[in-house]
Amino acid sequence: MLKAKEMIRTNVLLDRKVLNEIDELAKDMAEDRSTVIRQLIRKAISEEKIEAAIRKFRSGASFRKAAEMAALDLLAQWSKI
């Protein structure tokens, strides 16, 4: 039997303009606001990991270590650099 992902409720304060943009995305994607926010957060985390890995690589970390930091396979990492 598969376990459902555990979801933890949290609160965040957002600027009205940002919230309106999220609502527009949700409408365009035919998703609810919470789903869109989760997707945006996942994407931002992934991009931040990649940025950090690239900085480490440029400052001397091995290519393999940078790929591990970004949680990417080597080919995917190479295409980012």
N, C-alpha and C positions, 0 to 999 in steps of 0.2 A: 504494500500500500504506500502511495506517495504521500509525503508530508507536505502540507501547504506551507508556503512561505510565511514566516511570522512577520506580521506587520505591527509596527509600533507607532502609536499616535504621537504626533509632535505638533507644536504650534510655531508659526513664523509670522513676523510682521513684514508685509510687502507694500511698497509704494503703489498707489492706485494705478499709475501708468503701467507698471510691470504686471499687475494683476489683470488689467485690461488686455495686455498683449497675450498673456497666458490664456485668457478666455477666448481670444480670437483664434489662437492656435488650436485650442480644444474644439472649437466649432469647426474649423477647417479639417481637423483630423477625425472628427466625429468621436471624440473621446471626452471623458469627464475631466474636470479641472485637476483632480488629484492624480489621475493617471498621467496627464501631461506634465505636471510638476515632477513626478517620480522619474519620468523619461528624461526630462531636462537635467535633473540632478545626476542621474546615471551617466548621461553624455558628458556633463561638465567634469565629473570625477575622472572619467576615462581620459578626457582631453588634458586635465591637469597632470595625471600620471604620465602621459606621453611627454608633455612639456618638461616635467621634472627629469624624466629619463634622458631626454635630449640634452638638457643642461649638464647632467652628470656625464654623459658620453663626451660632450664637447670639453669638459674639464678633466677628462682622462679615464673615466670608467670604461670598462670593456664593453664592446657592442652587445655581447651576451648578457652582461649585467644590466645594461640599459633596457634591453628587451624584457628581461625578467621584472624589472621595476615597473615597466609599463604594462605588464601582464599581456604581452603580445608575443606572437611567434616571430622569429628573426626576419622573415620575409616582410611581414606587416610592418615591423619596426624600420626596416631599411627604406621602405617607401615613404615614411614620414620624414626621414632625414634627407 
